[in-house]
Amino acid sequence: MSADPVPPPRSHRSALQVRRQARLRRRRRRLGWTAAAVGLLLVIGWVFYLSPFLTVSRVNVEGAPRGHR
């Protein structure tokens, strides 16, 4: 059984490549959070406006009847 070869050190990458990859990771993370926020807003909107979860089927008012004046 042989050991896995050790990957070469990352010193061969230029500072520009490192910055580009970091910027790409930030963009992807920001895009992920934005997509999650939009998805959450869509779900909340669906619950409040389109789902039968918050519908009112009947209103019952109790109390003394009002006389006509």
PDB file of N, CA, C and O in Angstrom:
ATOM      1  N   MET A   1       0.847  -1.173   0.000  1.00  0.00           N
ATOM      2  CA  MET A   1       0.000   0.000   0.000  1.00  0.00           C
ATOM      3  C   MET A   1       0.892   1.236   0.000  1.00  0.00           C
ATOM      4  O   MET A   1       1.703   1.426   0.907  1.00  0.00           O
ATOM      5  N   SER A   2       0.736   2.074  -1.024  1.00  0.00           N
ATOM      6  CA  SER A   2       1.563   3.274  -1.114  1.00  0.00           C
ATOM      7  C   SER A   2       0.770   4.481  -0.668  1.00  0.00           C
ATOM      8  O   SER A   2      -0.453   4.519  -0.804  1.00  0.00           O
ATOM      9  N   ALA A   3       1.447   5.436  -0.153  1.00  0.00           N
ATOM     10  CA  ALA A   3       0.803   6.666   0.315  1.00  0.00           C
ATOM     11  C   ALA A   3       0.447   7.527  -0.888  1.00  0.00           C
ATOM     12  O   ALA A   3       1.099   7.472  -1.930  1.00  0.00           O
ATOM     13  N   ASP A   4      -0.603   8.321  -0.720  1.00  0.00           N
ATOM     14  CA  ASP A   4      -0.987   9.247  -1.784  1.00  0.00           C
ATOM     15  C   ASP A   4       0.117  10.276  -1.961  1.00  0.00           C
ATOM     16  O   ASP A   4       0.732  10.718  -0.990  1.00  0.00           O
ATOM     17  N   PRO A   5       0.363  10.653  -3.210  1.00  0.00           N
ATOM     18  CA  PRO A   5       1.404  11.664  -3.414  1.00  0.00           C
ATOM     19  C   PRO A   5       0.976  13.003  -2.818  1.00  0.00           C
ATOM     20  O   PRO A   5      -0.202  13.360  -2.827  1.00  0.00           O
ATOM     21  N   VAL A   6       1.926  13.704  -2.320  1.00  0.00           N
ATOM     22  CA  VAL A   6       1.666  15.012  -1.718  1.00  0.00           C
ATOM     23  C   VAL A   6       1.477  16.017  -2.837  1.00  0.00           C
ATOM     24  O   VAL A   6       2.308  16.094  -3.742  1.00  0.00           O
ATOM     25  N   PRO A   7       0.394  16.794  -2.795  1.00  0.00           N
ATOM     26  CA  PRO A   7       0.198  17.786  -3.860  1.00  0.00           C
ATOM     27  C   PRO A   7       1.279  18.849  -3.787  1.00  0.00           C
ATOM     28  O   PRO A   7       1.798  19.145  -2.711  1.00  0.00           O
ATOM     29  N   PRO A   8       1.615  19.420  -4.931  1.00  0.00           N
ATOM     30  CA  PRO A   8       2.654  20.455  -4.925  1.00  0.00           C
ATOM     31  C   PRO A   8       2.178  21.677  -4.152  1.00  0.00           C
ATOM     32  O   PRO A   8       0.978  21.942  -4.077  1.00  0.00           O
ATOM     33  N   PRO A   9       3.098  22.403  -3.590  1.00  0.00           N
ATOM     34  CA  PRO A   9       2.693  23.613  -2.857  1.00  0.00           C
ATOM     35  C   PRO A   9       2.033  24.608  -3.795  1.00  0.00           C
ATOM     36  O   PRO A   9       2.283  24.603  -5.001  1.00  0.00           O
ATOM     37  N   ARG A  10       1.212  25.438  -3.248  1.00  0.00           N
ATOM     38  CA  ARG A  10       0.456  26.390  -4.062  1.00  0.00           C
ATOM     39  C   ARG A  10       1.242  27.658  -4.368  1.00  0.00           C
ATOM     40  O   ARG A  10       0.684  28.626  -4.885  1.00  0.00           O
ATOM     41  N   SER A  11       2.489  27.660  -4.063  1.00  0.00           N
ATOM     42  CA  SER A  11       3.289  28.861  -4.280  1.00  0.00           C
ATOM     43  C   SER A  11       3.471  29.177  -5.765  1.00  0.00           C
ATOM     44  O   SER A  11       3.861  30.290  -6.116  1.00  0.00           O
ATOM     45  N   HIS A  12       3.192  28.207  -6.641  1.00  0.00           N
ATOM     46  CA  HIS A  12       3.369  28.443  -8.074  1.00  0.00           C
ATOM     47  C   HIS A  12       2.253  29.317  -8.657  1.00  0.00           C
ATOM     48  O   HIS A  12       2.380  29.848  -9.760  1.00  0.00           O
ATOM     49  N   ARG A  13       1.162  29.456  -7.903  1.00  0.00           N
ATOM     50  CA  ARG A  13       0.077  30.302  -8.408  1.00  0.00           C
ATOM     51  C   ARG A  13       0.415  31.768  -8.167  1.00  0.00           C
ATOM     52  O   ARG A  13       0.988  32.128  -7.139  1.00  0.00           O
ATOM     53  N   SER A  14       0.058  32.587  -9.112  1.00  0.00           N
ATOM     54  CA  SER A  14       0.355  34.003  -8.962  1.00  0.00           C
ATOM     55  C   SER A  14      -0.663  34.651  -8.028  1.00  0.00           C
ATOM     56  O   SER A  14      -1.755  34.129  -7.803  1.00  0.00           O
ATOM     57  N   ALA A  15      -0.281  35.771  -7.510  1.00  0.00           N
ATOM     58  CA  ALA A  15      -1.180  36.515  -6.617  1.00  0.00           C
ATOM     59  C   ALA A  15      -2.441  36.938  -7.364  1.00  0.00           C
ATOM     60  O   ALA A  15      -3.518  37.021  -6.775  1.00  0.00           O
ATOM     61  N   LEU A  16      -2.302  37.205  -8.659  1.00  0.00           N
ATOM     62  CA  LEU A  16      -3.465  37.585  -9.455  1.00  0.00           C
ATOM     63  C   LEU A  16      -4.471  36.446  -9.531  1.00  0.00           C
ATOM     64  O   LEU A  16      -5.675  36.678  -9.419  1.00  0.00           O
ATOM     65  N   GLN A  17      -3.997  35.221  -9.720  1.00  0.00           N
ATOM     66  CA  GLN A  17      -4.895  34.068  -9.758  1.00  0.00           C
ATOM     67  C   GLN A  17      -5.594  33.873  -8.414  1.00  0.00           C
ATOM     68  O   GLN A  17      -6.780  33.548  -8.371  1.00  0.00           O
ATOM     69  N   VAL A  18      -4.877  34.067  -7.342  1.00  0.00           N
ATOM     70  CA  VAL A  18      -5.457  33.913  -6.013  1.00  0.00           C
ATOM     71  C   VAL A  18      -6.563  34.946  -5.806  1.00  0.00           C
ATOM     72  O   VAL A  18      -7.638  34.617  -5.304  1.00  0.00           O
ATOM     73  N   ARG A  19      -6.296  36.201  -6.195  1.00  0.00           N
ATOM     74  CA  ARG A  19      -7.316  37.249  -6.048  1.00  0.00           C
ATOM     75  C   ARG A  19      -8.529  36.973  -6.924  1.00  0.00           C
ATOM     76  O   ARG A  19      -9.662  37.192  -6.497  1.00  0.00           O
ATOM     77  N   ARG A  20      -8.304  36.493  -8.146  1.00  0.00           N
ATOM     78  CA  ARG A  20      -9.416  36.185  -9.041  1.00  0.00           C
ATOM     79  C   ARG A  20     -10.296  35.075  -8.465  1.00  0.00           C
ATOM     80  O   ARG A  20     -11.523  35.161  -8.502  1.00  0.00           O
ATOM     81  N   GLN A  21      -9.662  34.046  -7.939  1.00  0.00           N
ATOM     82  CA  GLN A  21     -10.438  32.950  -7.360  1.00  0.00           C
ATOM     83  C   GLN A  21     -11.194  33.403  -6.118  1.00  0.00           C
ATOM     84  O   GLN A  21     -12.328  32.979  -5.896  1.00  0.00           O
ATOM     85  N   ALA A  22     -10.582  34.254  -5.313  1.00  0.00           N
ATOM     86  CA  ALA A  22     -11.271  34.779  -4.123  1.00  0.00           C
ATOM     87  C   ALA A  22     -12.467  35.627  -4.537  1.00  0.00           C
ATOM     88  O   ALA A  22     -13.531  35.543  -3.924  1.00  0.00           O
ATOM     89  N   ARG A  23     -12.297  36.443  -5.575  1.00  0.00           N
ATOM     90  CA  ARG A  23     -13.395  37.277  -6.063  1.00  0.00           C
ATOM     91  C   ARG A  23     -14.528  36.409  -6.607  1.00  0.00           C
ATOM     92  O   ARG A  23     -15.703  36.704  -6.387  1.00  0.00           O
ATOM     93  N   LEU A  24     -14.173  35.344  -7.314  1.00  0.00           N
ATOM     94  CA  LEU A  24     -15.178  34.427  -7.855  1.00  0.00           C
ATOM     95  C   LEU A  24     -15.951  33.743  -6.725  1.00  0.00           C
ATOM     96  O   LEU A  24     -17.169  33.590  -6.807  1.00  0.00           O
ATOM     97  N   ARG A  25     -15.238  33.331  -5.671  1.00  0.00           N
ATOM     98  CA  ARG A  25     -15.911  32.712  -4.523  1.00  0.00           C
ATOM     99  C   ARG A  25     -16.883  33.693  -3.856  1.00  0.00           C
ATOM    100  O   ARG A  25     -17.990  33.310  -3.477  1.00  0.00           O
ATOM    101  N   ARG A  26     -16.467  34.959  -3.714  1.00  0.00           N
ATOM    102  CA  ARG A  26     -17.359  35.974  -3.117  1.00  0.00           C
ATOM    103  C   ARG A  26     -18.595  36.184  -3.980  1.00  0.00           C
ATOM    104  O   ARG A  26     -19.707  36.292  -3.464  1.00  0.00           O
ATOM    105  N   ARG A  27     -18.400  36.242  -5.297  1.00  0.00           N
ATOM    106  CA  ARG A  27     -19.549  36.424  -6.199  1.00  0.00           C
ATOM    107  C   ARG A  27     -20.509  35.248  -6.099  1.00  0.00           C
ATOM    108  O   ARG A  27     -21.725  35.431  -6.037  1.00  0.00           O
ATOM    109  N   ARG A  28     -19.962  34.049  -6.084  1.00  0.00           N
ATOM    110  CA  ARG A  28     -20.825  32.861  -5.980  1.00  0.00           C
ATOM    111  C   ARG A  28     -21.565  32.836  -4.647  1.00  0.00           C
ATOM    112  O   ARG A  28     -22.746  32.494  -4.598  1.00  0.00           O
ATOM    113  N   ARG A  29     -20.883  33.193  -3.580  1.00  0.00           N
ATOM    114  CA  ARG A  29     -21.520  33.213  -2.267  1.00  0.00           C
ATOM    115  C   ARG A  29     -22.641  34.269  -2.240  1.00  0.00           C
ATOM    116  O   ARG A  29     -23.731  34.013  -1.727  1.00  0.00           O
ATOM    117  N   ARG A  30     -22.359  35.441  -2.792  1.00  0.00           N
ATOM    118  CA  ARG A  30     -23.365  36.503  -2.842  1.00  0.00           C
ATOM    119  C   ARG A  30     -24.559  36.085  -3.695  1.00  0.00           C
ATOM    120  O   ARG A  30     -25.705  36.357  -3.337  1.00  0.00           O
ATOM    121  N   LEU A  31     -24.291  35.423  -4.826  1.00  0.00           N
ATOM    122  CA  LEU A  31     -25.360  34.930  -5.685  1.00  0.00           C
ATOM    123  C   LEU A  31     -26.187  33.874  -4.954  1.00  0.00           C
ATOM    124  O   LEU A  31     -27.411  33.845  -5.085  1.00  0.00           O
ATOM    125  N   GLY A  32     -25.532  33.016  -4.194  1.00  0.00           N
ATOM    126  CA  GLY A  32     -26.252  32.005  -3.422  1.00  0.00           C
ATOM    127  C   GLY A  32     -27.158  32.622  -2.373  1.00  0.00           C
ATOM    128  O   GLY A  32     -28.310  32.213  -2.231  1.00  0.00           O
ATOM    129  N   TRP A  33     -26.651  33.607  -1.634  1.00  0.00           N
ATOM    130  CA  TRP A  33     -27.485  34.274  -0.623  1.00  0.00           C
ATOM    131  C   TRP A  33     -28.637  35.032  -1.270  1.00  0.00           C
ATOM    132  O   TRP A  33     -29.745  35.053  -0.733  1.00  0.00           O
ATOM    133  N   THR A  34     -28.386  35.654  -2.418  1.00  0.00           N
ATOM    134  CA  THR A  34     -29.446  36.378  -3.113  1.00  0.00           C
ATOM    135  C   THR A  34     -30.529  35.414  -3.589  1.00  0.00           C
ATOM    136  O   THR A  34     -31.720  35.690  -3.445  1.00  0.00           O
ATOM    137  N   ALA A  35     -30.116  34.291  -4.150  1.00  0.00           N
ATOM    138  CA  ALA A  35     -31.088  33.289  -4.609  1.00  0.00           C
ATOM    139  C   ALA A  35     -31.891  32.734  -3.434  1.00  0.00           C
ATOM    140  O   ALA A  35     -33.095  32.510  -3.555  1.00  0.00           O
ATOM    141  N   ALA A  36     -31.230  32.510  -2.300  1.00  0.00           N
ATOM    142  CA  ALA A  36     -31.936  32.009  -1.117  1.00  0.00           C
ATOM    143  C   ALA A  36     -32.949  33.040  -0.613  1.00  0.00           C
ATOM    144  O   ALA A  36     -34.061  32.675  -0.231  1.00  0.00           O
ATOM    145  N   ALA A  37     -32.579  34.311  -0.609  1.00  0.00           N
ATOM    146  CA  ALA A  37     -33.493  35.364  -0.146  1.00  0.00           C
ATOM    147  C   ALA A  37     -34.701  35.491  -1.080  1.00  0.00           C
ATOM    148  O   ALA A  37     -35.834  35.627  -0.620  1.00  0.00           O
ATOM    149  N   VAL A  38     -34.452  35.446  -2.387  1.00  0.00           N
ATOM    150  CA  VAL A  38     -35.559  35.527  -3.349  1.00  0.00           C
ATOM    151  C   VAL A  38     -36.479  34.321  -3.197  1.00  0.00           C
ATOM    152  O   VAL A  38     -37.701  34.463  -3.235  1.00  0.00           O
ATOM    153  N   GLY A  39     -35.900  33.139  -3.026  1.00  0.00           N
ATOM    154  CA  GLY A  39     -36.710  31.938  -2.816  1.00  0.00           C
ATOM    155  C   GLY A  39     -37.547  32.034  -1.563  1.00  0.00           C
ATOM    156  O   GLY A  39     -38.718  31.654  -1.570  1.00  0.00           O
ATOM    157  N   LEU A  40     -36.967  32.537  -0.485  1.00  0.00           N
ATOM    158  CA  LEU A  40     -37.716  32.704   0.761  1.00  0.00           C
ATOM    159  C   LEU A  40     -38.866  33.693   0.583  1.00  0.00           C
ATOM    160  O   LEU A  40     -39.970  33.452   1.071  1.00  0.00           O
ATOM    161  N   LEU A  41     -38.619  34.790  -0.104  1.00  0.00           N
ATOM    162  CA  LEU A  41     -39.688  35.761  -0.353  1.00  0.00           C
ATOM    163  C   LEU A  41     -40.803  35.159  -1.200  1.00  0.00           C
ATOM    164  O   LEU A  41     -41.980  35.434  -0.967  1.00  0.00           O
ATOM    165  N   LEU A  42     -40.441  34.349  -2.171  1.00  0.00           N
ATOM    166  CA  LEU A  42     -41.466  33.697  -2.989  1.00  0.00           C
ATOM    167  C   LEU A  42     -42.309  32.731  -2.160  1.00  0.00           C
ATOM    168  O   LEU A  42     -43.528  32.676  -2.324  1.00  0.00           O
ATOM    169  N   VAL A  43     -41.681  31.983  -1.286  1.00  0.00           N
ATOM    170  CA  VAL A  43     -42.426  31.059  -0.427  1.00  0.00           C
ATOM    171  C   VAL A  43     -43.350  31.823   0.509  1.00  0.00           C
ATOM    172  O   VAL A  43     -44.506  31.438   0.684  1.00  0.00           O
ATOM    173  N   ILE A  44     -42.860  32.896   1.110  1.00  0.00           N
ATOM    174  CA  ILE A  44     -43.693  33.706   2.009  1.00  0.00           C
ATOM    175  C   ILE A  44     -44.865  34.304   1.238  1.00  0.00           C
ATOM    176  O   ILE A  44     -45.995  34.300   1.727  1.00  0.00           O
ATOM    177  N   GLY A  45     -44.608  34.813   0.046  1.00  0.00           N
ATOM    178  CA  GLY A  45     -45.683  35.364  -0.775  1.00  0.00           C
ATOM    179  C   GLY A  45     -46.718  34.314  -1.125  1.00  0.00           C
ATOM    180  O   GLY A  45     -47.918  34.586  -1.093  1.00  0.00           O
ATOM    181  N   TRP A  46     -46.264  33.119  -1.459  1.00  0.00           N
ATOM    182  CA  TRP A  46     -47.200  32.043  -1.778  1.00  0.00           C
ATOM    183  C   TRP A  46     -48.059  31.700  -0.566  1.00  0.00           C
ATOM    184  O   TRP A  46     -49.268  31.513  -0.699  1.00  0.00           O
ATOM    185  N   VAL A  47     -47.449  31.616   0.609  1.00  0.00           N
ATOM    186  CA  VAL A  47     -48.205  31.272   1.821  1.00  0.00           C
ATOM    187  C   VAL A  47     -49.276  32.321   2.101  1.00  0.00           C
ATOM    188  O   VAL A  47     -50.402  31.970   2.454  1.00  0.00           O
ATOM    189  N   PHE A  48     -48.944  33.601   1.951  1.00  0.00           N
ATOM    190  CA  PHE A  48     -49.894  34.648   2.288  1.00  0.00           C
ATOM    191  C   PHE A  48     -50.951  34.894   1.222  1.00  0.00           C
ATOM    192  O   PHE A  48     -52.075  35.272   1.551  1.00  0.00           O
ATOM    193  N   TYR A  49     -50.617  34.688  -0.047  1.00  0.00           N
ATOM    194  CA  TYR A  49     -51.553  35.081  -1.096  1.00  0.00           C
ATOM    195  C   TYR A  49     -52.195  33.924  -1.857  1.00  0.00           C
ATOM    196  O   TYR A  49     -53.329  34.060  -2.316  1.00  0.00           O
ATOM    197  N   LEU A  50     -51.525  32.821  -2.003  1.00  0.00           N
ATOM    198  CA  LEU A  50     -52.039  31.776  -2.884  1.00  0.00           C
ATOM    199  C   LEU A  50     -52.427  30.484  -2.182  1.00  0.00           C
ATOM    200  O   LEU A  50     -53.239  29.719  -2.702  1.00  0.00           O
ATOM    201  N   SER A  51     -51.868  30.234  -1.027  1.00  0.00           N
ATOM    202  CA  SER A  51     -52.156  28.952  -0.374  1.00  0.00           C
ATOM    203  C   SER A  51     -53.445  29.048   0.435  1.00  0.00           C
ATOM    204  O   SER A  51     -53.839  30.139   0.848  1.00  0.00           O
ATOM    205  N   PRO A  52     -54.098  27.923   0.661  1.00  0.00           N
ATOM    206  CA  PRO A  52     -55.308  27.915   1.488  1.00  0.00           C
ATOM    207  C   PRO A  52     -54.981  27.930   2.983  1.00  0.00           C
ATOM    208  O   PRO A  52     -55.889  27.827   3.809  1.00  0.00           O
ATOM    209  N   PHE A  53     -53.717  28.055   3.338  1.00  0.00           N
ATOM    210  CA  PHE A  53     -53.291  27.998   4.735  1.00  0.00           C
ATOM    211  C   PHE A  53     -53.905  29.126   5.572  1.00  0.00           C
ATOM    212  O   PHE A  53     -54.284  28.890   6.719  1.00  0.00           O
ATOM    213  N   LEU A  54     -54.010  30.314   5.042  1.00  0.00           N
ATOM    214  CA  LEU A  54     -54.497  31.464   5.802  1.00  0.00           C
ATOM    215  C   LEU A  54     -55.863  31.955   5.321  1.00  0.00           C
ATOM    216  O   LEU A  54     -56.223  33.102   5.584  1.00  0.00           O
ATOM    217  N   THR A  55     -56.625  31.122   4.630  1.00  0.00           N
ATOM    218  CA  THR A  55     -57.933  31.557   4.163  1.00  0.00           C
ATOM    219  C   THR A  55     -58.954  31.502   5.288  1.00  0.00           C
ATOM    220  O   THR A  55     -58.840  30.695   6.210  1.00  0.00           O
ATOM    221  N   VAL A  56     -59.939  32.361   5.199  1.00  0.00           N
ATOM    222  CA  VAL A  56     -61.039  32.402   6.164  1.00  0.00           C
ATOM    223  C   VAL A  56     -62.257  31.815   5.475  1.00  0.00           C
ATOM    224  O   VAL A  56     -62.658  32.276   4.406  1.00  0.00           O
ATOM    225  N   SER A  57     -62.844  30.798   6.089  1.00  0.00           N
ATOM    226  CA  SER A  57     -63.994  30.159   5.460  1.00  0.00           C
ATOM    227  C   SER A  57     -65.316  30.649   6.044  1.00  0.00           C
ATOM    228  O   SER A  57     -66.354  30.560   5.388  1.00  0.00           O
ATOM    229  N   ARG A  58     -65.288  31.163   7.264  1.00  0.00           N
ATOM    230  CA  ARG A  58     -66.535  31.596   7.874  1.00  0.00           C
ATOM    231  C   ARG A  58     -66.238  32.646   8.940  1.00  0.00           C
ATOM    232  O   ARG A  58     -65.222  32.571   9.631  1.00  0.00           O
ATOM    233  N   VAL A  59     -67.129  33.622   9.067  1.00  0.00           N
ATOM    234  CA  VAL A  59     -67.019  34.646  10.100  1.00  0.00           C
ATOM    235  C   VAL A  59     -68.286  34.594  10.918  1.00  0.00           C
ATOM    236  O   VAL A  59     -69.387  34.646  10.369  1.00  0.00           O
ATOM    237  N   ASN A  60     -68.146  34.493  12.211  1.00  0.00           N
ATOM    238  CA  ASN A  60     -69.284  34.410  13.119  1.00  0.00           C
ATOM    239  C   ASN A  60     -69.215  35.596  14.068  1.00  0.00           C
ATOM    240  O   ASN A  60     -68.235  35.763  14.794  1.00  0.00           O
ATOM    241  N   VAL A  61     -70.259  36.420  14.060  1.00  0.00           N
ATOM    242  CA  VAL A  61     -70.307  37.597  14.919  1.00  0.00           C
ATOM    243  C   VAL A  61     -71.350  37.349  15.993  1.00  0.00           C
ATOM    244  O   VAL A  61     -72.500  37.024  15.696  1.00  0.00           O
ATOM    245  N   GLU A  62     -70.940  37.504  17.236  1.00  0.00           N
ATOM    246  CA  GLU A  62     -71.856  37.303  18.351  1.00  0.00           C
ATOM    247  C   GLU A  62     -72.066  38.622  19.072  1.00  0.00           C
ATOM    248  O   GLU A  62     -71.183  39.479  19.092  1.00  0.00           O
ATOM    249  N   GLY A  63     -73.234  38.775  19.659  1.00  0.00           N
ATOM    250  CA  GLY A  63     -73.545  39.969  20.422  1.00  0.00           C
ATOM    251  C   GLY A  63     -75.006  40.315  20.280  1.00  0.00           C
ATOM    252  O   GLY A  63     -75.753  39.640  19.572  1.00  0.00           O
ATOM    253  N   ALA A  64     -75.406  41.365  20.954  1.00  0.00           N
ATOM    254  CA  ALA A  64     -76.798  41.802  20.893  1.00  0.00           C
ATOM    255  C   ALA A  64     -77.088  42.406  19.541  1.00  0.00           C
ATOM    256  O   ALA A  64     -76.262  43.150  19.010  1.00  0.00           O
ATOM    257  N   PRO A  65     -78.243  42.107  18.967  1.00  0.00           N
ATOM    258  CA  PRO A  65     -78.573  42.691  17.664  1.00  0.00           C
ATOM    259  C   PRO A  65     -78.789  44.201  17.801  1.00  0.00           C
ATOM    260  O   PRO A  65     -79.306  44.684  18.809  1.00  0.00           O
ATOM    261  N   ARG A  66     -78.385  44.920  16.776  1.00  0.00           N
ATOM    262  CA  ARG A  66     -78.582  46.371  16.793  1.00  0.00           C
ATOM    263  C   ARG A  66     -79.992  46.687  16.283  1.00  0.00           C
ATOM    264  O   ARG A  66     -80.447  46.139  15.279  1.00  0.00           O
ATOM    265  N   GLY A  67     -80.648  47.557  16.982  1.00  0.00           N
ATOM    266  CA  GLY A  67     -81.966  47.996  16.534  1.00  0.00           C
ATOM    267  C   GLY A  67     -81.840  49.064  15.478  1.00  0.00           C
ATOM    268  O   GLY A  67     -80.832  49.768  15.414  1.00  0.00           O
ATOM    269  N   HIS A  68     -82.838  49.186  14.665  1.00  0.00           N
ATOM    270  CA  HIS A  68     -82.840  50.224  13.634  1.00  0.00           C
ATOM    271  C   HIS A  68     -83.270  51.531  14.254  1.00  0.00           C
ATOM    272  O   HIS A  68     -84.200  51.542  15.061  1.00  0.00           O
ATOM    273  N   ARG A  69     -82.658  52.591  13.925  1.00  0.00           N
ATOM    274  CA  ARG A  69     -83.010  53.893  14.498  1.00  0.00           C
ATOM    275  C   ARG A  69     -83.862  54.668  13.563  1.00  0.00           C
ATOM    276  O   ARG A  69     -84.257  55.792  13.875  1.00  0.00           O
TER     277      ARG A  69
END
